[in-house]
Amino acid sequence: MENEERKEVYDDQDTKGSTEDEVIEPVHAELVDDEEGQEDTDEEETSDELNQLNEKLEETNNRLLRTQADFDNFRRRMNKEKESAAKYKSQSLAESLLPAMDNFERALQVDAQSEDTKGLLQGMEMVYRQLKEALEKEGIVPIETVGQPFDPHFHQAVMQVESEEFESNIVVEELQPGYKLKDRIIRPAMVKVNA
């Protein structure tokens, strides 16, 4: 009888054991499924965060490149303006002196009658030459006119005449000299042009 009871106990334990295994396996399977689902979700979140960070990094890099390009353009523009200012620094001085030069030239065209007037004209001519040399040192030179083809960039036509000495569209006479500073026109020359 003891053997029978023991057998029943073992049979019960076998039943219990198989029931526990059945119970444990599904619970374990559910936990594994939950962990895999959690890992998938974590990977997706990490991937999304990584994509967002990469987009922000790319946007920041683009902004940095644009800012660098803007700065380079600004620096080039400032250097160009600086060079231009140095190259044409004497333009305002020349513009102020040109009316005085015109007056000197008109005064020098006066016919001197007396010795005093001749002496005065010689002094004025010396001052005029010194002013002209000073302007030339700064790169301010008169524009060639008489005998040159008319160019509206350099000449301002005030009158038109007919002369057989010159071909058509050639400057015949200069009424007021024009000046240029290096490659920039300060004042165009007033001229008569052959028709």
C-alpha positions in Angstrom: 0.0 0.0 0.0 2.8 2.3 0.7 4.1 1.7 -2.8 0.7 2.5 -4.2 0.6 5.8 -2.2 4.1 6.6 -3.3 3.1 5.9 -6.9 0.1 8.2 -6.5 2.3 10.9 -5.1 4.8 10.5 -7.9 1.9 10.5 -10.4 0.6 13.7 -8.7 4.1 15.2 -8.9 4.4 14.2 -12.6 1.1 15.9 -13.2 2.1 18.9 -11.2 5.4 19.1 -13.0 3.9 18.9 -16.4 1.4 21.5 -15.5 4.1 23.9 -14.1 6.1 23.4 -17.3 3.1 24.2 -19.4 2.4 27.3 -17.3 6.1 28.5 -17.2 6.6 28.2 -20.9 3.8 30.4 -22.1 4.7 33.1 -19.5 8.3 32.9 -20.6 7.2 33.2 -24.2 5.1 36.3 -23.4 8.1 37.9 -21.6 10.4 37.2 -24.6 7.8 38.7 -27.0 7.5 41.8 -24.7 11.3 42.2 -24.6 11.6 41.9 -28.4 8.8 44.4 -28.9 10.4 46.7 -26.4 13.8 46.3 -28.2 12.1 47.1 -31.5 10.4 50.2 -30.0 13.7 51.3 -28.5 15.5 50.8 -31.8 12.9 52.8 -33.6 13.1 55.6 -31.1 16.9 55.6 -31.2 16.7 55.6 -35.0 14.3 58.5 -35.1 16.4 60.5 -32.6 19.5 59.7 -34.7 17.7 60.9 -37.9 16.6 64.1 -36.1 20.1 64.8 -34.8 21.6 64.2 -38.3 19.1 66.6 -39.8 19.9 69.2 -37.2 23.6 68.7 -37.8 23.2 69.0 -41.6 21.1 72.2 -41.1 23.7 73.7 -38.7 26.5 72.8 -41.2 24.5 74.5 -44.0 24.0 77.6 -41.9 27.7 77.6 -41.0 28.7 77.3 -44.7 26.3 80.2 -45.6 27.6 82.3 -42.8 31.2 81.6 -43.9 30.4 82.4 -47.5 28.7 85.7 -46.4 31.7 86.6 -44.4 34.1 85.8 -47.3 32.0 88.0 -49.6 31.9 90.8 -47.1 35.7 90.6 -46.7 36.2 90.7 -50.4 33.8 93.6 -50.8 35.6 95.5 -48.0 39.0 94.8 -49.6 37.7 96.0 -53.0 36.3 99.2 -51.5 39.5 99.8 -49.6 41.6 99.4 -52.8 39.2 101.6 -54.6 39.3 104.3 -51.9 43.1 104.2 -52.0 43.2 104.3 -55.8 40.8 107.2 -56.1 41.6 109.0 -52.9 42.5 112.2 -54.6 39.3 112.5 -56.7 37.5 114.9 -54.4 40.6 117.1 -54.2 40.8 117.1 -58.0 37.2 117.9 -58.4 37.7 120.9 -56.1 40.9 122.1 -57.9 39.6 121.8 -61.5 37.6 125.1 -61.5 40.8 126.8 -60.3 42.8 125.1 -63.1 40.2 126.4 -65.6 40.5 129.9 -64.2 44.3 129.7 -64.5 44.0 128.6 -68.1 41.7 131.5 -68.9 43.9 134.0 -67.1 47.0 132.7 -69.0 45.2 133.4 -72.4 45.2 137.2 -71.7 47.5 139.2 -73.9 50.0 141.0 -71.7 50.7 144.6 -72.7 52.9 145.9 -69.9 56.0 144.5 -68.2 54.1 144.2 -64.9 51.4 142.1 -66.5 54.0 139.9 -68.2 55.7 139.3 -64.8 52.4 138.5 -63.2 51.5 136.1 -66.1 54.9 134.3 -65.7 54.2 133.8 -62.0 50.7 132.5 -62.7 52.1 130.2 -65.3 54.6 128.8 -62.8 51.9 128.2 -60.3 49.7 126.6 -62.9 52.5 124.2 -64.0 53.1 123.2 -60.4 49.4 122.5 -59.8 49.3 120.5 -63.1 52.4 118.4 -62.1 50.9 117.8 -58.6 47.7 116.5 -60.2 49.6 114.3 -62.6 51.6 112.8 -59.7 48.2 111.7 -58.3 47.2 110.2 -61.6 45.0 113.0 -62.7 45.6 113.7 -66.4 43.8 115.8 -69.1 41.7 113.9 -71.7 43.0 114.1 -75.2 40.5 115.8 -77.4 41.4 117.7 -80.7 41.8 115.3 -83.6 40.4 112.4 -81.6 37.2 110.5 -82.6 34.2 111.7 -80.5 33.6 109.3 -77.5 30.6 110.1 -75.3 32.5 108.5 -72.3 35.3 111.1 -72.6 33.7 114.0 -74.4 30.6 116.2 -74.0 29.6 117.6 -77.4 28.5 121.2 -76.9 28.5 122.3 -80.6 28.6 120.7 -84.0 30.4 122.4 -86.9 31.3 121.5 -90.4 34.9 121.6 -91.3 36.8 120.1 -94.3 40.0 119.8 -92.2 38.6 116.9 -90.1 36.6 113.8 -90.9 33.1 113.3 -89.6 32.6 112.7 -85.9 36.1 114.0 -85.0 36.7 116.6 -82.2 37.5 119.9 -83.8 38.0 122.2 -80.7 38.2 121.8 -76.9 36.1 124.4 -75.0 36.8 123.1 -71.5 39.4 120.4 -70.7 38.3 117.1 -69.3 40.2 115.1 -66.7 40.5 111.5 -65.7 41.9 109.8 -62.6 43.6 106.6 -63.6 40.7 104.8 -65.4 37.8 106.9 -64.0 36.5 110.0 -65.7 36.4 112.9 -63.3 35.0 115.4 -65.8 34.3 114.9 -69.5 35.8 117.5 -71.9 33.5 120.0 -73.5 34.1 119.9 -77.3 33.0 120.9 -80.7 32.5 118.0 -83.1 32.7 117.9 -86.9 29.4 116.9 -88.4 
